[in-house]
Amino acid sequence: MTEELSGVTIVIFIAAGVLTILLLFIFAKRQIMRFALRSRRGPHIPIGHDAKKSFKKEIERRIEVIPRIQYEPQLISDPRYILTPGGQAPPHYYRLKAVDDVKTLEAEITRYDNCLKKHPSENLRAYLLTTLATPLNGNGQRLIHQFCDLYEHARHDPTEFGDEEYQVYTRLFLKLMDAARLLKSYPSSRKSSPSRTPIKKNVETKRNILEPRMRPPEEQILTGSRPNTLTVMTLDNSETSV
């Protein structure tokens, strides 16, 4: 009897051990899958599932272009959403206005020459030094450096940027606006200015990067045959050709 009980006990222990190992294996597998899904950057479901191959390639092509798209929006579209009637301006209000003023300065520069438009990834200091070099006559580098230092302070520096700092920033901004308005007086110098070369090169580089990605697949391009000859109607003898 004791031998039978010991045999049954051994079987029970073996079954319990196998069941425990099986449960631990299932739990570990589920945890690994959960962490893998959390750390995965792509979607949980394959992109373009059950779609045509050409359509799937088009989806992947447009997704790959997204990181290369850059845009600098206007931060304060309506001050009423930030400033309360009779209240004090929040600390970040002057920082937002400083960033928006740069967009205003850029619009004033491109007003006279669209080729001088600033790309979002282009450095502001280099952009102003090249575009405003002619109207400032080489003597405004210090002014531009002071303006860019305050701009970087407003955008990146955690120290206080309040009304006093913004007033200094505004004075420099108005001087640069006056210099930008003088661009219309230098049409010949702007055409031959070497400052436009790196900007154009930058635009061409971005265009070369985007064009292969933005170009549709060859399967979707419609091609047509162009006639080699052009039929011209003959005039009657009574009509005079012009």
C-alpha positions as a Markdown table, in Angstrom:
| # | Residue | x | y | z |
|---|---|---|---|---|
| 1 | Met | 0.0 | 0.0 | 0.0 |
| 2 | Thr | 2.8 | 2.4 | 0.9 |
| 3 | Glu | 4.6 | 1.6 | -2.4 |
| 4 | Glu | 1.4 | 2.3 | -4.4 |
| 5 | Leu | 1.0 | 5.7 | -2.6 |
| 6 | Ser | 4.6 | 6.6 | -3.2 |
| 7 | Gly | 4.1 | 5.8 | -6.9 |
| 8 | Val | 1.0 | 8.0 | -7.2 |
| 9 | Thr | 2.8 | 10.8 | -5.3 |
| 10 | Ile | 5.7 | 10.7 | -7.7 |
| 11 | Val | 3.3 | 10.8 | -10.7 |
| 12 | Ile | 1.4 | 13.8 | -9.1 |
| 13 | Phe | 4.7 | 15.6 | -8.5 |
| 14 | Ile | 5.9 | 15.0 | -12.1 |
| 15 | Ala | 2.5 | 16.2 | -13.5 |
| 16 | Ala | 2.6 | 19.3 | -11.3 |
| 17 | Gly | 6.2 | 20.1 | -12.4 |
| 18 | Val | 5.3 | 19.7 | -16.1 |
| 19 | Leu | 2.2 | 21.9 | -15.6 |
| 20 | Thr | 4.3 | 24.5 | -13.8 |
| 21 | Ile | 7.0 | 24.6 | -16.5 |
| 22 | Leu | 4.3 | 24.8 | -19.2 |
| 23 | Leu | 2.6 | 27.8 | -17.4 |
| 24 | Leu | 5.9 | 29.6 | -17.0 |
| 25 | Phe | 6.7 | 29.0 | -20.6 |
| 26 | Ile | 3.4 | 30.5 | -21.7 |
| 27 | Phe | 3.8 | 33.5 | -19.4 |
| 28 | Ala | 7.3 | 34.2 | -20.5 |
| 29 | Lys | 6.3 | 34.0 | -24.2 |
| 30 | Arg | 3.4 | 36.4 | -23.7 |
| 31 | Gln | 5.7 | 38.9 | -21.8 |
| 32 | Ile | 8.3 | 38.7 | -24.6 |
| 33 | Met | 5.6 | 39.3 | -27.2 |
| 34 | Arg | 4.2 | 42.2 | -25.2 |
| 35 | Phe | 7.6 | 43.9 | -24.8 |
| 36 | Ala | 8.4 | 43.3 | -28.5 |
| 37 | Leu | 5.1 | 45.0 | -29.6 |
| 38 | Arg | 5.8 | 48.0 | -27.3 |
| 39 | Ser | 9.3 | 48.5 | -28.5 |
| 40 | Arg | 8.4 | 48.1 | -32.2 |
| 41 | Arg | 8.3 | 51.3 | -34.1 |
| 42 | Gly | 6.1 | 50.1 | -36.9 |
| 43 | Pro | 2.4 | 49.1 | -36.8 |
| 44 | His | 1.2 | 45.9 | -35.2 |
| 45 | Ile | -0.5 | 44.9 | -38.5 |
| 46 | Pro | 1.6 | 44.7 | -41.8 |
| 47 | Ile | 1.2 | 47.8 | -43.9 |
| 48 | Gly | -1.0 | 47.2 | -47.0 |
| 49 | His | -2.2 | 43.8 | -45.9 |
| 50 | Asp | -4.0 | 42.0 | -48.7 |
| 51 | Ala | -3.4 | 44.9 | -51.1 |
| 52 | Lys | -1.7 | 45.0 | -54.5 |
| 53 | Lys | 2.0 | 45.1 | -54.6 |
| 54 | Ser | 2.1 | 48.5 | -56.4 |
| 55 | Phe | -0.3 | 50.0 | -53.9 |
| 56 | Lys | 1.8 | 48.6 | -51.0 |
| 57 | Lys | 4.9 | 50.2 | -52.4 |
| 58 | Glu | 3.2 | 53.5 | -52.8 |
| 59 | Ile | 2.1 | 53.4 | -49.1 |
| 60 | Glu | 5.7 | 52.6 | -48.0 |
| 61 | Arg | 7.1 | 55.3 | -50.2 |
| 62 | Arg | 4.9 | 58.0 | -48.7 |
| 63 | Ile | 5.6 | 56.9 | -45.2 |
| 64 | Glu | 9.4 | 57.1 | -45.8 |
| 65 | Val | 9.0 | 60.7 | -47.0 |
| 66 | Ile | 7.3 | 61.9 | -43.8 |
| 67 | Pro | 10.5 | 62.4 | -41.7 |
| 68 | Arg | 11.9 | 64.6 | -44.5 |
| 69 | Ile | 8.9 | 67.0 | -44.4 |
| 70 | Gln | 9.6 | 70.1 | -42.2 |
| 71 | Tyr | 7.4 | 73.0 | -41.5 |
| 72 | Glu | 7.6 | 76.0 | -39.2 |
| 73 | Pro | 4.0 | 77.1 | -38.3 |
| 74 | Gln | 3.0 | 80.5 | -36.8 |
| 75 | Leu | 2.8 | 80.0 | -33.0 |
| 76 | Ile | 0.4 | 82.8 | -32.2 |
| 77 | Ser | -2.4 | 83.0 | -34.6 |
| 78 | Asp | -4.7 | 84.9 | -32.3 |
| 79 | Pro | -3.3 | 86.6 | -29.1 |
| 80 | Arg | -6.8 | 86.3 | -27.4 |
| 81 | Tyr | -6.2 | 82.6 | -26.9 |
| 82 | Ile | -3.1 | 83.4 | -24.7 |
| 83 | Leu | -3.7 | 86.9 | -23.2 |
| 84 | Thr | -6.7 | 87.1 | -20.8 |
| 85 | Pro | -8.5 | 90.5 | -20.5 |
| 86 | Gly | -6.8 | 92.4 | -17.6 |
| 87 | Gly | -4.4 | 89.6 | -16.9 |
| 88 | Gln | -0.7 | 89.3 | -17.0 |
| 89 | Ala | 1.0 | 87.8 | -20.0 |
| 90 | Pro | 2.3 | 84.2 | -19.4 |
| 91 | Pro | 6.0 | 83.6 | -19.3 |
| 92 | His | 6.1 | 81.8 | -22.7 |
| 93 | Tyr | 4.2 | 84.6 | -24.5 |
| 94 | Tyr | 7.3 | 86.7 | -25.4 |
| 95 | Arg | 9.1 | 83.6 | -26.5 |
| 96 | Leu | 6.3 | 82.8 | -29.0 |
| 97 | Lys | 6.3 | 86.3 | -30.3 |
| 98 | Ala | 10.1 | 86.3 | -30.8 |
| 99 | Val | 9.8 | 83.1 | -32.9 |
| 100 | Asp | 6.9 | 84.6 | -34.9 |
| 101 | Asp | 8.9 | 87.8 | -35.5 |
| 102 | Val | 11.5 | 85.7 | -37.4 |
| 103 | Lys | 8.8 | 84.5 | -39.8 |
| 104 | Thr | 7.8 | 88.1 | -40.3 |
| 105 | Leu | 11.4 | 89.1 | -41.1 |
| 106 | Glu | 11.7 | 86.1 | -43.5 |
| 107 | Ala | 8.4 | 87.2 | -45.3 |
| 108 | Glu | 9.8 | 90.7 | -45.7 |
| 109 | Ile | 13.0 | 89.4 | -47.2 |
| 110 | Thr | 11.3 | 87.0 | -49.7 |
| 111 | Arg | 8.9 | 89.8 | -50.6 |
| 112 | Tyr | 11.5 | 91.1 | -53.0 |
| 113 | Asp | 13.1 | 87.8 | -54.0 |
| 114 | Asn | 11.5 | 84.4 | -53.7 |
| 115 | Cys | 14.8 | 82.7 | -54.1 |
| 116 | Leu | 15.9 | 84.0 | -50.7 |
| 117 | Lys | 13.3 | 81.9 | -48.9 |
| 118 | Lys | 14.7 | 80.1 | -45.8 |
| 119 | His | 14.4 | 76.4 | -45.5 |
| 120 | Pro | 13.2 | 75.1 | -42.1 |
| 121 | Ser | 16.5 | 73.2 | -41.5 |
| 122 | Glu | 18.7 | 76.2 | -42.5 |
| 123 | Asn | 20.6 | 78.0 | -39.8 |
| 124 | Leu | 19.1 | 81.4 | -39.1 |
| 125 | Arg | 22.4 | 83.2 | -38.4 |
| 126 | Ala | 23.9 | 82.1 | -41.7 |
| 127 | Tyr | 20.7 | 82.9 | -43.5 |
| 128 | Leu | 20.6 | 86.5 | -42.3 |
| 129 | Leu | 24.3 | 87.0 | -42.8 |
| 130 | Thr | 24.0 | 86.0 | -46.5 |
| 131 | Thr | 20.7 | 87.7 | -47.4 |
| 132 | Leu | 21.2 | 91.0 | -45.5 |
| 133 | Ala | 24.9 | 91.4 | -46.3 |
| 134 | Thr | 24.3 | 93.8 | -49.2 |
| 135 | Pro | 21.9 | 96.3 | -47.5 |
| 136 | Leu | 23.9 | 96.3 | -44.3 |
| 137 | Asn | 27.0 | 97.0 | -46.3 |
| 138 | Gly | 29.1 | 94.5 | -44.2 |
| 139 | Asn | 28.7 | 96.5 | -41.0 |
| 140 | Gly | 25.6 | 94.7 | -39.6 |
| 141 | Gln | 27.2 | 91.4 | -38.6 |
| 142 | Arg | 27.3 | 92.5 | -35.0 |
| 143 | Leu | 23.6 | 93.4 | -35.2 |
| 144 | Ile | 22.7 | 90.1 | -36.7 |
| 145 | His | 24.7 | 88.2 | -34.1 |
| 146 | Gln | 23.0 | 90.0 | -31.3 |
| 147 | Phe | 19.6 | 89.3 | -32.8 |
| 148 | Cys | 20.3 | 85.6 | -33.3 |
| 149 | Asp | 21.7 | 85.3 | -29.7 |
| 150 | Leu | 18.4 | 86.7 | -28.3 |
| 151 | Tyr | 16.5 | 84.4 | -30.7 |
| 152 | Glu | 18.3 | 81.3 | -29.4 |
| 153 | His | 17.8 | 82.6 | -25.9 |
| 154 | Ala | 14.0 | 82.8 | -26.5 |
| 155 | Arg | 13.8 | 79.5 | -28.2 |
| 156 | His | 16.2 | 77.2 | -26.3 |
| 157 | Asp | 17.6 | 78.9 | -23.1 |
| 158 | Pro | 15.7 | 78.0 | -19.9 |
| 159 | Thr | 16.5 | 81.3 | -18.3 |
| 160 | Glu | 13.9 | 84.1 | -18.2 |
| 161 | Phe | 12.9 | 85.8 | -21.4 |
| 162 | Gly | 10.3 | 88.5 | -20.4 |
| 163 | Asp | 9.2 | 91.9 | -21.5 |
| 164 | Glu | 12.5 | 93.6 | -21.0 |
| 165 | Glu | 14.4 | 91.0 | -23.1 |
| 166 | Tyr | 11.7 | 91.2 | -25.7 |
| 167 | Gln | 12.0 | 95.0 | -26.0 |
| 168 | Val | 15.7 | 94.7 | -26.8 |
| 169 | Tyr | 14.9 | 91.9 | -29.3 |
| 170 | Thr | 12.2 | 94.1 | -30.9 |
| 171 | Arg | 14.6 | 97.0 | -31.4 |
| 172 | Leu | 17.1 | 94.7 | -33.2 |
| 173 | Phe | 14.2 | 93.2 | -35.2 |
| 174 | Leu | 13.0 | 96.6 | -36.5 |
| 175 | Lys | 16.5 | 97.5 | -37.6 |
| 176 | Leu | 16.7 | 94.2 | -39.6 |
| 177 | Met | 13.3 | 94.9 | -41.1 |
| 178 | Asp | 14.5 | 98.2 | -42.3 |
| 179 | Ala | 17.5 | 96.5 | -43.9 |
| 180 | Ala | 15.2 | 93.9 | -45.5 |
| 181 | Arg | 13.1 | 96.7 | -47.1 |
| 182 | Leu | 16.3 | 98.1 | -48.7 |
| 183 | Leu | 16.7 | 94.9 | -50.8 |
| 184 | Lys | 14.4 | 96.4 | -53.4 |
| 185 | Ser | 17.1 | 99.1 | -54.0 |
| 186 | Tyr | 19.7 | 96.5 | -54.9 |
| 187 | Pro | 18.3 | 94.6 | -57.8 |
| 188 | Ser | 21.6 | 94.1 | -59.6 |
| 189 | Ser | 23.5 | 93.2 | -56.5 |
| 190 | Arg | 21.0 | 90.6 | -55.4 |
| 191 | Lys | 21.1 | 88.9 | -58.8 |
| 192 | Ser | 24.9 | 88.6 | -58.6 |
| 193 | Ser | 25.1 | 88.1 | -54.9 |
| 194 | Pro | 27.0 | 84.9 | -53.9 |
| 195 | Ser | 24.8 | 84.5 | -50.9 |
| 196 | Arg | 22.1 | 83.0 | -53.1 |
| 197 | Thr | 24.3 | 80.1 | -54.2 |
| 198 | Pro | 24.3 | 78.1 | -51.0 |
| 199 | Ile | 20.6 | 78.6 | -50.6 |
| 200 | Lys | 19.9 | 77.4 | -54.1 |
| 201 | Lys | 22.2 | 74.5 | -53.5 |
| 202 | Asn | 20.4 | 73.6 | -50.4 |
| 203 | Val | 17.0 | 73.7 | -52.1 |
| 204 | Glu | 18.4 | 71.6 | -55.0 |
| 205 | Thr | 19.7 | 69.1 | -52.5 |
| 206 | Lys | 16.4 | 68.8 | -50.7 |
| 207 | Arg | 14.7 | 68.5 | -54.0 |
| 208 | Asn | 17.0 | 65.7 | -55.2 |
| 209 | Ile | 16.3 | 63.8 | -51.9 |
| 210 | Leu | 12.5 | 64.2 | -52.2 |
| 211 | Glu | 12.0 | 63.7 | -55.9 |
| 212 | Pro | 12.9 | 60.0 | -56.1 |
| 213 | Arg | 10.6 | 59.4 | -53.1 |
| 214 | Met | 7.8 | 61.5 | -54.3 |
| 215 | Arg | 7.9 | 60.2 | -57.9 |
| 216 | Pro | 5.1 | 57.7 | -58.5 |
| 217 | Pro | 6.0 | 54.1 | -59.5 |
| 218 | Glu | 6.6 | 53.5 | -63.2 |
| 219 | Glu | 3.5 | 51.3 | -63.4 |
| 220 | Gln | 1.3 | 54.3 | -62.6 |
| 221 | Ile | 2.9 | 56.6 | -65.2 |
| 222 | Leu | 0.7 | 57.0 | -68.2 |
| 223 | Thr | 2.6 | 57.2 | -71.4 |
| 224 | Gly | 1.3 | 58.0 | -74.9 |
| 225 | Ser | 2.7 | 57.9 | -78.3 |
| 226 | Arg | 3.4 | 61.3 | -80.0 |
| 227 | Pro | 2.9 | 61.4 | -83.7 |
| 228 | Asn | 6.0 | 61.9 | -85.7 |
| 229 | Thr | 4.3 | 64.0 | -88.4 |
| 230 | Leu | 1.8 | 66.8 | -88.1 |
| 231 | Thr | -1.0 | 67.0 | -90.7 |
| 232 | Val | -1.5 | 70.4 | -92.1 |
| 233 | Met | -4.7 | 71.2 | -94.0 |
| 234 | Thr | -4.1 | 72.6 | -97.5 |
| 235 | Leu | -5.6 | 75.9 | -98.4 |
| 236 | Asp | -7.8 | 76.4 | -101.5 |
| 237 | Asn | -6.5 | 78.4 | -104.3 |
| 238 | Ser | -9.0 | 81.1 | -103.6 |
| 239 | Glu | -7.7 | 81.6 | -100.0 |
| 240 | Thr | -4.6 | 83.5 | -99.2 |
| 241 | Ser | -2.2 | 82.2 | -96.6 |
| 242 | Val | -1.1 | 84.6 | -94.0 |
